[in-house]
Amino acid sequence: MQFKDLKFKIHPEGGVGTHVQFENVTVSIQAGRLYYSIPRMDNIDSTQYSKFEVAVWENNNKRKHRYVTHKYLDTEDMVAGWTSKEQINKLLKTLSK
């Protein structure tokens, strides 16, 4: 799987996003004025964003997300802001193995 294969949906409050579920984790990729993305704008096509907000959480906890973003991307937070398409491709490749 690569970034170009992702199917983004429009958020009701603006922006775009998608989730990709793997065996052990789910990846959330979001962009818009409420997210750490470039540009921070709503009502534009997903192809117009160059950087995205990304979060990774474990699938085994049904009640609360256990974020493990720091295991895959350079961040100490629950999300990694301003993540490039190239970084997302590397993440998807790693998780697809």
C-alpha positions in Angstrom: 0.0 0.0 0.0 1.1 3.5 -0.8 -0.1 7.0 -0.1 -1.6 7.2 -3.7 -3.8 4.3 -2.8 -5.5 6.0 0.2 -9.1 7.1 -0.1 -9.8 10.3 1.8 -13.2 11.4 3.0 -14.4 14.9 3.7 -14.9 15.7 7.4 -18.3 17.3 8.3 -16.4 20.1 10.0 -14.0 20.5 7.0 -10.7 19.0 6.0 -10.1 15.4 4.9 -9.1 12.2 6.5 -8.6 8.5 6.2 -7.9 5.4 8.4 -6.0 2.4 7.5 -6.3 -0.7 9.6 -3.4 -3.2 9.8 -3.2 -6.4 11.9 -2.1 -4.7 15.1 -2.5 -1.0 14.6 -4.7 1.6 12.9 -3.2 4.6 11.2 -5.1 7.9 11.0 -4.1 10.5 8.4 -5.8 13.9 8.6 -5.5 17.4 7.0 -7.4 20.6 7.3 -7.6 23.8 9.4 -8.0 21.7 12.7 -4.9 19.5 12.0 -1.2 19.9 11.8 -1.1 19.9 8.0 0.1 22.1 5.2 -1.9 23.9 4.2 -4.2 24.3 7.2 -7.2 24.8 5.1 -10.6 23.2 4.6 -12.6 22.6 1.5 -9.7 21.6 -0.8 -8.9 18.2 -2.4 -6.6 15.8 -0.6 -4.1 16.1 -3.4 -3.5 19.8 -2.5 -2.0 18.9 0.9 1.7 18.4 1.2 1.9 17.4 4.9 -0.6 15.6 7.2 -1.3 14.9 10.8 -0.7 11.2 11.5 -1.6 9.0 14.5 -1.0 5.3 15.1 -2.9 3.3 17.8 -3.1 -0.3 18.8 -6.2 -2.3 17.8 -6.5 -4.4 20.9 -8.0 -1.9 23.2 -11.7 -1.3 22.4 -12.4 1.4 25.0 -9.6 3.8 24.6 -6.9 4.3 21.9 -3.4 3.4 23.1 -1.3 5.6 20.9 2.0 4.2 19.6 2.8 6.9 17.0 6.2 7.4 18.6 7.2 3.9 17.7 6.9 4.7 14.0 7.4 8.4 13.6 9.6 11.0 15.2 7.3 12.4 17.8 6.7 12.3 21.6 3.0 13.1 21.2 0.0 11.1 20.3 0.2 12.5 16.8 2.9 13.4 14.4 2.3 16.8 12.7 3.4 18.0 9.3 4.2 14.4 8.1 5.2 14.3 4.4 3.7 11.9 1.8 7.2 10.2 1.7 7.2 9.6 5.4 3.6 8.2 5.2 4.7 5.9 2.4 7.6 4.6 4.6 5.2 4.0 7.4 2.7 2.2 5.3 5.4 0.0 3.8 6.7 -0.8 7.3 3.3 -1.7 8.6 2.4 -3.8 5.5 5.3 -6.3 6.2 
